[in-house]
Amino acid sequence: MEIEDLEILWNKAISELLEASLDKRILSVLARQSYDSIRRIGIYKTYKIRAIEGAKKELSFFHTSNPFILAQRTDLSVENKIWVIYLATYFGKSNASGWDLFDRAAFDQNKSFIKFEQINSDPEKYFYYLESFDFFEGSKFSNHRKYTKKALLGRKGLFRSMTYFFDNIREYCNNGEIEFHDMYKRAAKIPNFGRLASFDFTSSLVKCGLKIAEPKSMYAGNSTGPLQALALLLRLTGSEVTLQAKKELSYNLVEWFNEHSDIFMVGQVLEDSICNWQKNPERYIRYTG
């Protein structure tokens, strides 16, 4: 789908849902942010190809250490794939230090992947290993995780969150497809996971093909960014700006785009694109995260 197609879709959506129109320059920026969001999600198809090739060629797991390639390796169990996504979500990818924290938790010092079965058989041994060096030295969490405490121990520490995950791994492994919101609620129980981490974790499960249905909403109800963006859309179209109006627009946009396009993960695409668009609605800025 090209930017021009997205401009047409957004123009029709605004016209039909709000009986209004947006300035052409604003519409162009919104379409370009949507295009970028689609491309960011589309990269998971490339990751899958690389994961299949890695397994076929029997490459080391470190060779395909990007967590979203690793989580699609056909030579890893479901438990290992979900463990990888948990670690990727917990630390995220920092603009400064990349996937360093993920790598420190997922691989030993010989760059061998530490499998979930090995960890779960003796968690204390794994924790002892992580304590044997300065785990957080020189590395940062991603922007989505910037308020997470840099601690292994304590109520807000990594080990408490990991212990919960070990004890409840079956909650995140499914024999059949389950609804996005059901998994989202399970993810929200993981210590140190807030709304955003729960959404990122569940979205990653979907994008890595782990039997979770696509989200049916933007999950904007209690999140500042999407709500601000929805309010801006309402203001620019001369519509009433209330919490109820914002929630209705969120729901209606997802329904409309589901009906009129074949965009994968449309709820996340819309949330991501309007959040980035509202930062500068009249000038396109490329975001990478």
SULFENQUI-V559649 format. One record per residue. N is the residue number from 1. RES is the residue in three letters. PHI is phi in degrees with one decimal (* if undefined). BURIAL is # if it has 9 or more other ideal C-beta (glycine too) atoms within 8 Angstrom, else .. Layout:
N_RES_PHI_BURIAL ; N_RES_PHI_BURIAL
This chain:
1_MET_*_. ; 2_GLU_-93.9_. ; 3_ILE_-59.2_# ; 4_GLU_-61.6_. ; 5_ASP_-63.9_. ; 6_LEU_-70.0_# ; 7_GLU_-60.2_# ; 8_ILE_-62.8_. ; 9_LEU_-62.5_# ; 10_TRP_-63.0_# ; 11_ASN_-61.0_# ; 12_LYS_-67.3_# ; 13_ALA_-62.0_# ; 14_ILE_-63.4_# ; 15_SER_-64.2_# ; 16_GLU_-78.4_. ; 17_LEU_-86.4_# ; 18_LEU_-118.2_# ; 19_GLU_52.1_. ; 20_ALA_-152.4_# ; 21_SER_-142.2_. ; 22_LEU_-106.6_# ; 23_ASP_-55.0_. ; 24_LYS_-57.4_. ; 25_ARG_-66.3_. ; 26_ILE_-65.1_# ; 27_LEU_-62.7_# ; 28_SER_-64.1_# ; 29_VAL_-64.1_# ; 30_LEU_-62.2_# ; 31_ALA_-65.3_# ; 32_ARG_-68.0_# ; 33_GLN_-66.7_# ; 34_SER_-66.3_# ; 35_TYR_-60.6_# ; 36_ASP_-62.4_# ; 37_SER_-63.7_# ; 38_ILE_-62.5_# ; 39_ARG_-65.2_. ; 40_ARG_-63.8_. ; 41_ILE_-79.7_# ; 42_GLY_-63.3_# ; 43_ILE_-61.5_. ; 44_TYR_-65.0_# ; 45_LYS_-68.1_. ; 46_THR_-65.1_. ; 47_TYR_-58.2_# ; 48_LYS_-63.9_# ; 49_ILE_-60.7_. ; 50_ARG_-66.4_# ; 51_ALA_-66.7_# ; 52_ILE_-64.4_# ; 53_GLU_-63.7_# ; 54_GLY_-61.2_# ; 55_ALA_-68.6_# ; 56_LYS_-64.2_. ; 57_LYS_-87.9_. ; 58_GLU_56.9_. ; 59_LEU_-70.9_# ; 60_SER_-64.1_. ; 61_PHE_-64.6_# ; 62_PHE_-67.3_# ; 63_HIS_-61.8_. ; 64_THR_-114.1_# ; 65_SER_-79.8_# ; 66_ASN_-53.9_. ; 67_PRO_-58.2_# ; 68_PHE_-87.6_# ; 69_ILE_-84.6_# ; 70_LEU_-55.9_# ; 71_ALA_-72.2_# ; 72_GLN_-116.1_# ; 73_ARG_-66.1_# ; 74_THR_-73.1_. ; 75_ASP_-98.6_. ; 76_LEU_-118.6_# ; 77_SER_-71.3_. ; 78_VAL_-58.6_. ; 79_GLU_-58.9_# ; 80_ASN_-67.2_# ; 81_LYS_-63.0_# ; 82_ILE_-70.7_# ; 83_TRP_-60.5_# ; 84_VAL_-59.8_# ; 85_ILE_-68.6_# ; 86_TYR_-59.5_# ; 87_LEU_-63.4_# ; 88_ALA_-61.8_# ; 89_THR_-72.3_# ; 90_TYR_-60.6_# ; 91_PHE_-97.6_# ; 92_GLY_69.2_# ; 93_LYS_-105.0_# ; 94_SER_-81.6_# ; 95_ASN_-63.2_. ; 96_ALA_-87.9_. ; 97_SER_-120.8_. ; 98_GLY_61.6_. ; 99_TRP_-94.0_# ; 100_ASP_-52.5_# ; 101_LEU_-65.4_# ; 102_PHE_-58.8_# ; 103_ASP_-59.7_# ; 104_ARG_-65.8_# ; 105_ALA_-86.1_# ; 106_ALA_-91.9_# ; 107_PHE_-125.3_# ; 108_ASP_-84.0_. ; 109_GLN_-72.3_. ; 110_ASN_-95.3_. ; 111_LYS_65.8_. ; 112_SER_-93.2_# ; 113_PHE_-67.7_# ; 114_ILE_-90.1_# ; 115_LYS_-72.8_. ; 116_PHE_-59.2_# ; 117_GLU_-60.6_# ; 118_GLN_-65.7_# ; 119_ILE_-65.3_# ; 120_ASN_-68.4_. ; 121_SER_-74.3_. ; 122_ASP_-155.1_. ; 123_PRO_-57.4_# ; 124_GLU_-62.9_. ; 125_LYS_-64.6_. ; 126_TYR_-64.9_# ; 127_PHE_-61.7_# ; 128_TYR_-60.8_. ; 129_TYR_-63.1_. ; 130_LEU_-65.7_# ; 131_GLU_-79.9_. ; 132_SER_-76.2_. ; 133_PHE_-143.1_. ; 134_ASP_-79.5_. ; 135_PHE_-58.6_# ; 136_PHE_-93.1_. ; 137_GLU_-57.6_. ; 138_GLY_69.8_. ; 139_SER_-127.7_# ; 140_LYS_-130.0_. ; 141_PHE_-75.5_# ; 142_SER_-69.8_# ; 143_ASN_-60.6_. ; 144_HIS_-65.1_# ; 145_ARG_-118.3_# ; 146_LYS_-65.3_. ; 147_TYR_-94.9_. ; 148_THR_-72.3_# ; 149_LYS_-71.4_. ; 150_LYS_-83.3_. ; 151_ALA_-151.4_. ; 152_LEU_-87.0_# ; 153_LEU_-108.7_. ; 154_GLY_96.4_. ; 155_ARG_-62.5_. ; 156_LYS_-101.1_# ; 157_GLY_-84.1_# ; 158_LEU_-60.8_# ; 159_PHE_-63.8_# ; 160_ARG_-64.6_# ; 161_SER_-64.7_# ; 162_MET_-62.8_# ; 163_THR_-60.5_# ; 164_TYR_-60.1_# ; 165_PHE_-64.8_# ; 166_PHE_-58.1_# ; 167_ASP_-69.8_. ; 168_ASN_-124.4_# ; 169_ILE_-56.0_# ; 170_ARG_-65.2_. ; 171_GLU_-63.8_. ; 172_TYR_-110.0_# ; 173_CYS_-107.1_. ; 174_ASN_-123.9_# ; 175_ASN_-79.3_. ; 176_GLY_-129.9_. ; 177_GLU_-66.0_. ; 178_ILE_-122.3_# ; 179_GLU_-68.4_. ; 180_PHE_-55.3_# ; 181_HIS_-65.8_. ; 182_ASP_-64.7_. ; 183_MET_-70.5_# ; 184_TYR_-57.6_# ; 185_LYS_-65.7_. ; 186_ARG_-67.0_# ; 187_ALA_-63.1_# ; 188_ALA_-65.6_# ; 189_LYS_-83.1_. ; 190_ILE_-69.9_# ; 191_PRO_-53.7_. ; 192_ASN_74.9_# ; 193_PHE_-100.2_# ; 194_GLY_-96.5_. ; 195_ARG_-57.9_# ; 196_LEU_-68.4_. ; 197_ALA_-64.9_# ; 198_SER_-62.0_# ; 199_PHE_-67.4_# ; 200_ASP_-61.8_# ; 201_PHE_-60.4_# ; 202_THR_-67.5_# ; 203_SER_-61.4_# ; 204_SER_-65.9_# ; 205_LEU_-61.1_# ; 206_VAL_-62.7_# ; 207_LYS_-67.7_# ; 208_CYS_-96.3_# ; 209_GLY_73.0_. ; 210_LEU_-101.6_# ; 211_LYS_60.8_. ; 212_ILE_-118.6_# ; 213_ALA_-69.7_. ; 214_GLU_-62.3_# ; 215_PRO_-65.7_# ; 216_LYS_-100.6_. ; 217_SER_-149.0_# ; 218_MET_-86.1_# ; 219_TYR_56.5_# ; 220_ALA_-92.6_# ; 221_GLY_-52.5_. ; 222_ASN_-125.9_. ; 223_SER_-116.2_# ; 224_THR_-60.3_. ; 225_GLY_-56.3_# ; 226_PRO_-61.3_# ; 227_LEU_-64.4_# ; 228_GLN_-64.9_# ; 229_ALA_-67.1_# ; 230_LEU_-64.1_# ; 231_ALA_-62.8_# ; 232_LEU_-64.9_# ; 233_LEU_-58.6_# ; 234_LEU_-65.2_# ; 235_ARG_-64.0_# ; 236_LEU_-66.0_# ; 237_THR_-102.6_# ; 238_GLY_70.4_. ; 239_SER_-93.0_# ; 240_GLU_-68.6_. ; 241_VAL_-107.5_. ; 242_THR_-132.4_. ; 243_LEU_-59.7_. ; 244_GLN_-63.6_. ; 245_ALA_-64.3_# ; 246_LYS_-65.2_# ; 247_LYS_-65.4_# ; 248_GLU_-65.5_. ; 249_LEU_-64.3_# ; 250_SER_-56.3_# ; 251_TYR_-63.7_# ; 252_ASN_-67.3_# ; 253_LEU_-64.0_# ; 254_VAL_-62.8_# ; 255_GLU_-59.9_. ; 256_TRP_-64.0_# ; 257_PHE_-69.5_# ; 258_ASN_-62.6_. ; 259_GLU_-77.7_. ; 260_HIS_-108.9_. ; 261_SER_-147.8_. ; 262_ASP_-115.0_. ; 263_ILE_-66.0_# ; 264_PHE_-74.2_# ; 265_MET_55.3_# ; 266_VAL_-59.8_# ; 267_GLY_-60.3_# ; 268_GLN_-71.2_# ; 269_VAL_-58.5_# ; 270_LEU_-66.5_# ; 271_GLU_-61.7_# ; 272_ASP_-62.3_# ; 273_SER_-70.4_# ; 274_ILE_-71.8_# ; 275_CYS_-64.0_# ; 276_ASN_-72.2_# ; 277_TRP_-60.5_# ; 278_GLN_-69.3_# ; 279_LYS_-67.4_. ; 280_ASN_-157.7_. ; 281_PRO_-67.9_# ; 282_GLU_-110.1_. ; 283_ARG_-137.5_. ; 284_TYR_-71.4_. ; 285_ILE_-127.8_. ; 286_ARG_-83.5_. ; 287_TYR_-110.1_. ; 288_THR_-106.7_. ; 289_GLY_-112.4_.
